[in-house]
Amino acid sequence: MKKFIALFTLLSFLSFGIFAQEAVVPAQGQEETVVADSAAVAEDVVAEEAVAEEGPVGGIYKSLKIKFIEGSAGFMSCVALALVLGLAFCIERILYLNMSSIDVKALLAKVEKALLEEKDVEKAMNICKNTRGPVASIFYQGISRLDQGVEVAEKSIISYGGVQTGLMERNFPWISLFIAISPSLGFLGTVIGMIQAFDKIQQVGDISPMVVAGGMKVALITTVFGLISAMILQIFFNYIMSKVDAIVGDMEDSSISLLDIFAKMEVSK
């Protein structure tokens, strides 16, 4: 999973680097004067007209690139970086949880048959050992300590259930960090844009829409992209949380069923 995160991040950096290089060059050519602002507005209008004439895919790409340039490449790069890293951790957790999901009823039926009908503890342990997922791991821990008594096996199941829950919630703090930092970066861009607007007002000595428009545009675009990034990561995070809750529910239900099997074994002795 660590290799997957590194590979996903590297590929994202490479593709994003090419995109950022295209964006930085035009952004550096902007003049901080009223004349330059007017020219930039005219160029934006022409660019938007060109985008409208292109296909849907090309039009979306061009629109995003234009907004990326207008929103200041530096702050937009930070927001995009937070989104890429957050998505890398989200995808890694989704893959891990999907691999952890199994048919619990089928596993429980196999274990019950091995313990109650065949009286073969080793076979039940091998079944659990050869099955992936936290439920099988909990079963293995409980069955392996069955010779020490049902109470010891029960404590082992409860303790190892907490361990498996911790493993499923790994990297959650990092995802939460990127969810929180994305809008924060957007708001930081908003403050910087306002400062730029007031700097232009001070240089020109006049308050006019053309003077303030550049800084305000940067402020609004960075805020929008920061909020969009946070919302995307929040959707993925909620989906991951629902997967964890479902697996934890299976763990608890199956553990109770396994303890019932242990109780039946004690009675049959």
Summary of the structure (lengths in Angstrom):
residues: 269
radius of gyration: 28.3
end to end distance: 45.1
largest distance: 95.0
contacts: 853
relative contact order: 0.13
helix: 89%
strand: 0%
